[in-house]
C-alpha cells in the first residue's frame, strides 16, 4: 500500500555499480545540494560502494578495470545467454599473459581489454598463464549469485513507495543493473514515475532507452540541476498547471501509451550561465547509509568540478562536449578553493578528484591552495601545454597524480587528432612531473586507421628520449558517436564501426548496436583500407621501458650532478651495476643547463652562453641529441636530465617565481562571461 502523498518525500536518486567504490558520485552530490536548496526533500544512495560487501575489493576492481561489471549483471537480464556471458567476462577479467623474450613481442597489459576474444585465446595458448599471488580465477557463477543478492538487498533497503519520484544516474557500466532494479520497482509501484539521466544521455540515446526499457518514464538530457527542478515541480504537483511537455531538456513517454509514437523529445535546455550559483556537492548520504553493517570502511576520494565541458573541445575522436552544448564554463577560482576547504572539513578526507578534463587554465586556484595550511592529495587531468611553473603550482597546491593528455608521439597523428601540442611539450611535461614528484599516467593510442608506418617509426624513435620518465598505457584507437571522426569517417580512412567482442557476445544484437554508446567503453573503427602498419617494435620498446622504470623504482632514469665546471650525467640501469655515466666539460655544461628547465631556442641558448660561438653551440646541441640526453625539435632544445640532489627531496630551492598574473582577490570578481568559452570545431589538417 502506498503512503499518503502528503507524507511522501519528493525524490530519491541512486547510483548503482560499477564505478569506483572509493569515490563519491558528483552527480548525486550536486543534485542533492541543488534540490535541497530549492525546498525539495531529497535522498541519495551511493549503492555502488556497498557491492564490496558482496565480494572482495580486488574482485570488484578487476571487474571494473576490465570493464566487465555491467556484463556480469547482464547474466541476470539474459539468463539464456549465461554461458556465453560467462565466457566473455572470465576471458577479459582473468586474462593474463607472460611471454619470454624469445617468444616475441610482449603485449602491453593495457591492450588486453582491446584484444578480440579470438586473439586473446590464440595468444594464451602459447603463453604462460600468470595469476597474481593470492588472486584466484574468477568464479563467475558465484559472482552472479552475489549480484542477485545485492539487487535483492537494494530493493528491500529502500521504502520506494515513500517517494513521489525515483531517479537513477547512469554512465558506463551502470545501465544494466539500473534497468534490473527499475523493473522491480516499476512492477511493485507502477504509479511512481522513474527518471534516468547521465552524461551519455545525448543524441538518440534518450529515445532508445525509453523504447527498449518501459520501466523508465523520463530521461533527463544534459545538465540536471535546472531540468530536475522543473521536472520535480511538475511530477510532485507543485505546479499543477504545467505538464511534462513544458519541461525543457527531457525525453518522456506519454502515460498509458506504448511504441515509438508515445515518446516525446522536448526542446533542449540551454547550458547554465554561471557555475558559481551551484552549491558545494552534498555527500552526506555516501557516509550515512550502507547495505550491510560489515561494509568496508574507506576514506573516499571526494569528487569536485571546477568547470564543465572541455576547454579545448576539438579532439576528433571525442564527443564529450555534446552534453554541455559546446559551451565551456568554469567556476571562479576563489569559489573552488572555498568549496574544496568545505568538503575537506565536512567529510574529513584530503583526497580529491577533479572531474575537469583539463586544469591548465586553473593555475591561480592551485597557487591559492598552496597557501592553505592544510594538505591535499589531488588527482587532475591536464594538457601537455601546461608550463613548468604550472606543474610546480599543481604540486604546491596538493596535486599528487595527473592524467596527461599526451595520446601519441607522432606529430602527424596529433594533428589528425586535432591535439594542440607537439612531442616537445609531452617530453617537457614528463620531465617536470618527474622533477616535482607528481605521479603521471597517460595513453598512447595505436591502430588508428589513418596512420602510416612512418608514425610507428616516429613513436619508436621518441622512446629513446621519453624512456627516462613514466611509461605509457597503450590503447587501441576508438571513437565516439557524433565525434568529428564519426561524422567524417572517409577523411580518417574509416568505413564503419563495431563494438568489441565482449559487448556483442554478451548482449542481443539490438542492445549491442542501439546502446553501443552506453554499453561499450570503446567503439572501434573499421578501416576503409588496411594501413599496413606494424606496432610490434613500439610495443617491444614500451615493454622494455616499463621494465627499466620499475627496476629504477620509479625514479627518473637520467640524472645529473653539477660539479661547477663540469656536469656528470648518469643513465640509471636499475641498480644492476651498469649505469652509464658521461661527463660534460665547461661549455657543454653551460649549454646543457641553459635548456634544463624548459625547451629553448638556439638564440635563447646563445644569449645565455655568450662565450661560446653560435655555430659551436649548434654542433654541441646536436651531439647531445644524438647521445639521447637532450631532445631537439624545430630549433628548440630540451635537456632531459634532472638534478640528482632534487630527487625525492621536493620542494627544492629555486629562484622565487613571479606571482600569478591573476591574484585571488581579483579572481573573486570574475564575471561569468570571462569564465565562458564557446567551442568551435574546425576540420583537421593531417598533412605531414
PENOR-V642262 format. One record per backbone hydrogen bond with DSSP energy under -1.0 kcal/mol. NH is the residue of the N-H (numbers start at 1). CO is the residue of the C=O. If there is no record, write none. Layout:
nh | co
NH | CO
NH | CO
//
This chain:
nh | co
7 | 4
8 | 5
9 | 162
11 | 41
12 | 165
13 | 43
14 | 167
15 | 45
23 | 20
24 | 301
29 | 25
30 | 26
31 | 27
32 | 28
33 | 29
34 | 30
35 | 31
36 | 32
37 | 33
38 | 35
39 | 36
40 | 35
43 | 11
45 | 13
47 | 45
48 | 15
49 | 46
50 | 47
53 | 50
54 | 51
60 | 56
61 | 57
62 | 58
63 | 59
64 | 60
65 | 61
66 | 62
68 | 63
72 | 68
73 | 69
74 | 70
75 | 72
76 | 73
78 | 74
81 | 78
82 | 79
85 | 81
86 | 82
87 | 83
88 | 84
89 | 85
90 | 86
91 | 87
92 | 88
93 | 89
94 | 90
103 | 100
104 | 101
111 | 108
112 | 109
114 | 111
115 | 112
120 | 116
121 | 117
122 | 118
123 | 119
124 | 120
125 | 121
127 | 124
128 | 98
135 | 132
143 | 139
144 | 140
145 | 141
146 | 142
147 | 143
148 | 144
149 | 145
150 | 146
151 | 147
152 | 148
153 | 149
154 | 150
155 | 151
156 | 152
157 | 153
160 | 158
162 | 159
163 | 160
164 | 9
165 | 10
166 | 193
167 | 12
168 | 195
169 | 14
170 | 197
174 | 171
178 | 174
179 | 175
180 | 176
181 | 177
182 | 178
183 | 179
184 | 180
185 | 181
186 | 182
187 | 183
188 | 184
189 | 185
192 | 189
195 | 166
196 | 218
197 | 168
201 | 198
202 | 200
205 | 202
208 | 204
209 | 205
210 | 206
211 | 207
212 | 208
213 | 209
216 | 213
217 | 194
218 | 194
219 | 251
220 | 196
221 | 249
228 | 224
229 | 225
230 | 226
231 | 227
232 | 228
233 | 229
234 | 230
235 | 231
236 | 232
238 | 233
239 | 233
242 | 239
246 | 243
247 | 244
249 | 267
251 | 219
252 | 264
253 | 217
254 | 262
257 | 254
262 | 259
263 | 260
264 | 252
266 | 250
277 | 274
278 | 275
282 | 29
286 | 283
288 | 284
289 | 285
295 | 292
301 | 22
302 | 351
304 | 353
308 | 329
316 | 417
318 | 315
322 | 319
325 | 322
326 | 321
327 | 324
328 | 677
329 | 308
330 | 675
331 | 306
336 | 332
337 | 333
338 | 334
339 | 335
340 | 336
341 | 337
342 | 338
343 | 339
344 | 340
345 | 341
346 | 342
347 | 343
348 | 344
352 | 377
353 | 302
354 | 379
355 | 304
359 | 381
362 | 359
366 | 362
367 | 363
368 | 364
369 | 365
370 | 366
371 | 368
372 | 369
377 | 350
378 | 398
379 | 352
380 | 401
382 | 403
386 | 383
391 | 387
392 | 388
393 | 389
394 | 390
395 | 391
396 | 392
397 | 393
398 | 395
399 | 394
400 | 378
401 | 378
402 | 439
403 | 380
404 | 441
405 | 382
406 | 404
407 | 443
408 | 406
414 | 410
415 | 411
416 | 412
417 | 413
419 | 414
426 | 422
427 | 423
428 | 424
429 | 425
430 | 426
431 | 427
432 | 428
433 | 429
434 | 430
435 | 431
436 | 432
438 | 433
439 | 400
441 | 402
444 | 473
445 | 407
446 | 475
451 | 448
455 | 452
456 | 452
457 | 453
458 | 454
459 | 455
460 | 456
461 | 457
462 | 458
463 | 459
465 | 462
466 | 462
467 | 463
469 | 466
473 | 442
475 | 444
477 | 446
479 | 523
480 | 317
483 | 480
485 | 316
487 | 483
491 | 488
492 | 489
493 | 490
494 | 489
495 | 526
498 | 524
503 | 500
504 | 500
505 | 501
507 | 503
512 | 508
513 | 509
514 | 510
515 | 511
516 | 513
518 | 515
519 | 515
520 | 516
524 | 498
526 | 496
528 | 493
539 | 535
540 | 536
541 | 537
542 | 538
543 | 539
544 | 540
545 | 541
546 | 542
547 | 543
548 | 544
549 | 545
550 | 546
551 | 547
552 | 548
553 | 550
554 | 549
555 | 552
557 | 468
559 | 570
560 | 642
561 | 568
563 | 566
565 | 563
567 | 584
568 | 561
569 | 582
570 | 559
571 | 580
572 | 557
580 | 571
582 | 569
584 | 567
589 | 585
590 | 586
591 | 587
592 | 588
593 | 589
594 | 590
595 | 592
596 | 593
600 | 637
605 | 601
606 | 602
607 | 603
608 | 604
609 | 605
612 | 609
617 | 613
618 | 614
619 | 615
620 | 616
621 | 617
622 | 618
623 | 619
624 | 620
625 | 621
626 | 622
627 | 623
628 | 625
629 | 624
631 | 638
633 | 636
636 | 633
637 | 600
638 | 631
639 | 595
640 | 629
642 | 558
644 | 560
646 | 643
647 | 644
649 | 646
666 | 663
667 | 663
668 | 664
669 | 666
670 | 667
675 | 672
676 | 673
677 | 328
679 | 326
//
